[in-house]
Amino acid sequence: MNDITDASCGNVKQAVNVVVAVGNSMMADDGAGPLLAEMMAAKPVDSWTVIDAGTAPENCIHQVRALNPDRVLVVDAAEIGLEAGSIRIIDPESIADMFIMSTHTLPLNFVIDELKTFVPEVLFVGIQPAIVAFSFPMTEMMTAAVETVYKALPDWRGAGGFEAV
């Protein structure tokens, strides 16, 4: 099943795996999630559905619940103190303790905690941005990192081959 919703969390069908793509494409590297959603819309990945949640992922929780997935990946730019374009699986329990860059209305740990109440596996995939500023283009490092995440989806197991922090 390969469905995509729009940024307003439109209707989708049941899925085994869901990507909740978070971010703001007008803020340079913060557009990581929306870029991944675009890639998945242009070339769907078997057994994955994407929800482009924009900057308010809490507004799409009901849509994820309706899909009843086995796994959710929340993908967003994250200030994790690494080289730009670095990809890490971030422990949801540590989000509140870490400085995670957020351009969103609610901290992602609240969203992830809610998802964990009804989804068996929830992972936060954070990608280190180089720049987050209004009207700047996305950097090549971020674009390459998003492509890496996209290419990992078809064979995703465990942490998808990415290190955890």
C-alpha positions in Angstrom: 0.0 0.0 0.0 1.4 3.3 -1.0 -0.7 6.3 0.0 0.3 9.9 0.8 -1.7 12.6 2.6 -1.4 16.3 2.1 0.0 18.7 4.6 -3.5 19.0 6.2 -3.5 15.3 7.1 -6.1 14.2 4.5 -7.5 10.7 4.2 -5.3 7.7 3.8 -5.9 3.9 4.0 -4.5 1.4 6.5 -0.8 0.9 6.3 1.8 -1.4 7.9 4.5 1.3 8.1 4.0 5.1 8.3 6.5 7.9 7.9 5.4 11.1 9.7 7.4 13.7 7.8 7.9 16.8 10.0 9.3 20.2 9.1 9.1 23.4 7.2 10.3 23.5 3.7 10.7 27.3 3.8 13.3 27.0 6.5 16.3 25.4 4.6 17.3 22.1 6.2 14.2 22.0 8.4 12.5 20.9 5.2 13.9 17.3 5.6 10.6 15.8 6.4 8.7 17.5 3.6 11.4 16.5 1.1 11.1 12.9 2.2 7.3 13.1 1.8 7.8 14.5 -1.8 10.2 11.6 -2.6 7.7 9.1 -1.3 4.8 10.7 -3.3 6.9 10.7 -6.5 8.1 7.2 -6.1 6.1 5.2 -3.5 7.8 2.6 -1.3 6.0 -0.7 -0.9 4.4 -1.2 2.5 5.0 2.5 3.5 2.6 5.4 3.7 3.7 8.9 4.4 1.9 11.7 6.1 3.4 15.2 5.5 2.7 16.6 8.9 4.4 20.0 8.3 5.2 21.9 11.5 2.2 20.6 13.5 2.6 16.8 13.7 0.2 16.7 16.6 -2.6 17.5 14.1 -2.0 14.2 12.3 -2.0 11.9 15.3 -5.7 10.9 14.6 -4.7 10.0 11.0 -1.9 7.7 12.2 -4.4 6.1 14.7 -6.8 5.4 11.8 -4.0 3.7 9.9 -3.3 1.3 12.8 0.3 0.8 11.7 2.9 -1.6 13.1 5.7 1.0 12.8 6.0 4.8 12.7 9.1 6.7 11.8 9.0 10.3 12.7 11.5 12.1 10.5 12.7 15.6 11.2 15.8 17.8 11.3 17.3 17.6 14.8 20.1 19.6 16.3 22.1 16.7 17.7 25.6 18.2 17.7 27.0 16.2 14.8 28.2 16.9 11.3 25.5 18.2 8.9 23.6 15.4 7.3 24.3 12.9 10.1 21.4 10.6 10.6 20.6 9.1 14.0 17.8 7.3 15.7 17.0 9.4 18.8 15.6 7.7 21.9 12.2 9.3 22.5 12.9 9.1 26.2 15.9 11.4 25.8 14.2 14.1 23.6 13.1 16.2 26.6 16.6 16.0 28.1 18.4 16.9 24.8 18.4 20.2 23.0 16.4 19.2 19.9 15.8 22.0 17.5 12.1 22.6 17.1 10.2 24.8 14.8 7.0 23.0 15.7 4.0 23.9 17.8 4.6 21.1 20.4 7.8 19.3 21.3 8.2 16.1 19.4 8.4 14.0 22.6 4.7 14.8 23.3 3.8 13.6 19.8 6.0 10.5 20.0 4.7 9.6 23.5 1.1 9.8 22.2 2.0 7.6 19.2 3.6 5.0 21.5 0.2 4.5 23.2 -1.2 2.8 20.1 1.7 2.0 17.8 4.0 -1.0 18.7 7.2 0.6 17.2 7.9 4.3 17.1 11.3 5.7 16.0 12.5 9.2 15.8 14.9 9.6 12.8 16.8 12.9 13.3 19.0 14.5 10.7 21.5 17.1 11.7 20.9 20.4 9.8 23.5 22.8 8.6 21.3 25.8 8.4 17.7 26.5 9.6 16.8 30.0 8.4 13.8 31.5 6.5 14.0 31.5 2.7 17.4 29.7 2.5 17.6 26.6 0.3 18.2 23.2 1.6 21.9 22.2 1.8 23.3 19.4 -0.3 24.2 17.5 3.0 20.6 17.4 4.0 19.3 16.4 0.6 21.8 13.5 0.5 20.8 12.5 4.0 17.1 12.5 3.1 17.9 10.4 0.1 19.7 7.9 2.3 16.7 7.6 4.6 14.4 7.1 1.6 16.7 4.4 0.2 16.7 2.6 3.6 12.9 2.3 3.7 12.3 -0.8 1.5 14.5 -3.0 3.7 13.9 -1.2 7.0 14.7 -3.5 10.0 15.2 -2.3 13.6 17.0 1.0 13.5 17.2 1.0 9.7 21.0 0.6 9.9 21.4 4.0 11.6 23.2 4.6 14.9 21.3 5.6 18.0 22.0 8.6 20.3 
